[in-house]
Amino acid sequence: MFWPRGLLNPGTERSGGEEERTPSSLNRAPRRTKLEVHGDARTRPVSERLRKREKTPSRTVLGPLLSPFKAPSGVRERGGRELSDTERVAFAKCVHFAVRYGQASVSDVCKEWGISKPHGYRILRRWRAEENVDSRPRSGRPRALTEDDMKTLESLSEEVKGYFTWESLAKRFTERTGKRVSCTTVFESCKKAGWRQVCERYVPCLSAKDVQRRLEWAKQHLDYTWTGTENLRYPNVDSRKKVGWIDIDEKWWDMLRKRAVKVYPGQQRRTRVPTKSKRFVQKVMGLRAVARPCGDFDGRIGMYRCAKKKVAQRNSKFHKRGDVYDEDCDVDAKLFYELVTEKLIPDIYRKMADFDIVFVQMDGARPHVKCMDALNAAGKERKRIDVKQMPMIKFVLQPANSPDTNLNDLCFFRSLSKFVQEHEREIEHSAANKDEFWNLVVEQYHEYHDRERLQRCWDVKIAVTKCILDANGTNDYKLPHGIKHEEPISVDLSLDLDDANDRVARTLDYEDLHASLPSSLPR
């Protein structure tokens, strides 16, 4: 039932017979605040949490984080990678120390380490409870290749000696195991396992005769201590004299060689080097001799240019008619004999006068073999210079196909080329600058290859000789690294070439040409 408002609230009806509405709330007085009602005095009891907070002020130091709480650079730059086990331990210790001593807040440390605040609290609670925050086993997709499958891949690689493509390896794996996997899966699994690609290294092809001679050489020259040792014996040896050893070899030196150039990001152009011809690069030929350092002798004998004198027949931009100039050429027997007798032997007399006999090792090239008799005859003559007896010189041939037994081919030429390359761009590539380039090679030889560097080269040769012995005379071995220097045991030795009746003297004849290597004496 509807009741008119006038009956319930008399005096509120409108004029004209219409009902009047209630007055608006805007005319009411404003509501009093809690302070106006209760005053300053608190009537309710204060909670324990607020009481402790008032007594113990916050110890968190505002401002930048101290260095112990800053994240390492690898953590800040990790991108989307999660923290490792070691990084989580470091974070837990950092947060624990910061919270305990009030040096920083948890949120600031989490922000610095790039993790969320809840995750930081989870790491801290676990480290306090278990003292361990290592990653726990997770459920996920199992790996396509197990450890047994990886061993199968290794055996397949051994069967083909590493000559395979990833497609062919995946196909052979499917045929062997029946498990079908893609070549991408095989590639990624092998890459994670540490497989890598290496280049082949060419070595001389050895016959059975070469292997036997290399093994005999390694047995007789095990220590290469050329001032004397019980492992180095020569025919008709006595204990009164001193023995030295020299390695010689020739090499073509290119005036210009391609090198890898390092560029920075944004640099796309290649370095362009001017040259007269890309196919016919100017080069010089040189003969190098080096001995092992001993006493005051630094081991450097000399470098000699292998060139013939040539007379200019007509005028050119390089020479005038009638000028005599050097033209580099391949070494023949006549040129080799002239270099040894006119340059090498005088340097031996000048630098190794304290020795009684000097052995000169060289390879079995045809120019060397042709003049072996003449060279031995020239070296056998013991001259007197300034009333001092000069050493006797004996030339020996190293085993065939054995450049690893010669110090020059083994390491010295490569080491010297590195120093020459640093300055070869300073010389213009032309035929007129051959003499300047040769002077650069000789300068690098005398300036950079000091006594210590030569000694390291001889240590490498000693280690290679031991590797040949371990490989039973073959060249299937890995070049040694991390070689430690050992001082040789000095024992004076001598060789009397006229005494041929010694029962323990024996010589080996390489290629049935000349006596080259003596055998070891019984101990």
C-alpha positions, 0 to 999 in steps of 0.5 A: 500500500502506498502512503503519501509522504504528507501523512507520515511527515506532516508539513513536507508536502509541496504547495499545489498538492505535490509531494516535496523531496527530502533536503540534500545531504550537502547541507549537513555538518561535516563528519568529524575526524578520528583526531577530533573524536579521540584526541591525541591520546591513543586509547587502544593498546599498541601492537608488539610489532609497532613497539619493536619498530619504534625501538629498533630503527632501520639500519639500511644505508641509503645510497649506492650499493657498496662494492661487496654487494655489486654483481660481477660484470658477467652477471650483469651482462648475462642477458636472459641466462639464469644464475649458475650454481656458483653465482647463486651461492655468491648472491645468497652470501651477499644478501645474507650479509646485507640483511644482517648488518643493514648495509643494503636492502634485499630489493636493491641487491636483487635489482643489482643482480638482475633477478626478482625479489621473490626469487632472491628470497627463495635463494636466501631461504634455501641457502640458510636452510640447506647451505646449498643452492645447486640446481635440482633435477628438472623434468624436461625433454630427454636428450636425443643421443645418450652416452652410448650413442656418443660412443657409437659416433666416436667409433664411426668417426674412427672407422672413416678416420675423421673424413665425413660430413654430418649428413653421412655420419647421421646416415651411418648412425641410423644404419648402425643403431636403427635410431633415426636422428637428423644431421642437425642433432648429430652436429649440435650433440658433437659440438657440445661434446667438444668435437672440433675440426683440425687441418691436416699436416703434410709429412714426408712419405717414408719407406722401410729403409727411411724408418730404419735410418731415422731410428738409428739416427735417433738412437745415436743422437738422443741428447744432441748435447754436442759438447759431448755425452755418452749418447753421442759417440764418433769413430775412434773417440778419445777423451781429450778434445772438444766436438761441435755441431752445425745445421745448414740449409737453404731457403727461398724468402718471398718479399711479399706474402699474404697475411691475415689482417685483423679488422674492427667492427664496421671495417669491411674493406680488405687491405690492398697491397701493391705488387707487380705480379701476383704469380711471380713474387720477387724472392731471394735465396739464402743459406743459413748455418747455426750451432748450439750455444756453448760457453761464450759462443752464441751459436750464430754462424751466419747467413749467406746469399745464394746468388750469381754475379751477372753483367748487365748487357743493356741499359734498363731502369734497374742497371746500366750496361756493364754493371755487375749485380747479384741474381738469386738462383737455385743452388747447384754443386759449384755454387754450394761448394763456393759458399761453404769453402769461401764463407762458411768454413772461414766463419767456423774458423773465426767463431769456433776456434776453440773446438777440435772437430765440428760436424756440419749436418745437411740434407741429401740434396743433389748439390750437397751429395755431389761435392761431399768428397771435396768438402770433406777434403777441404775440412780435413785440412787443419789450418793454423791461423795466428799460431792456433790450430783450427778445428777439423770439419766433417760434413754428414748427411741426415736421414732421407725425408727427415726435415724434422732432424734439421734445426732450420726446417724444424723451427728456425726458418718459421720463427725467423719468417715471423720477424721478417713479416713485421717489416717486409711491408716497409720495402717496396715490392720490386726487383730493384729492392732485392738487396734491401730485402736481403739486408732486412733478413740478415738484420732480423737474423742477428737482431732477434735470434739471440742466445736464449731463442737459439737455445730453445730451438735446440731444446725442441730438436732434442725433444723431437729426436726423443719423439722419433725414438718413441715412434720407432723411426716413423714421423707419426708423432705430435710435436712436443710443447712445453719443453724445459731446458736442460744443460748439457753434460760437457765431456771432451771428445775427439776424432782421429780420422787416420785411425781406421783399425779401431774395433768399435768404430763403425760408420753408416752409409746413407744412400751408399754415398758417403760415411755420415753417421757413427754408431754408439760405443758399448758402455 
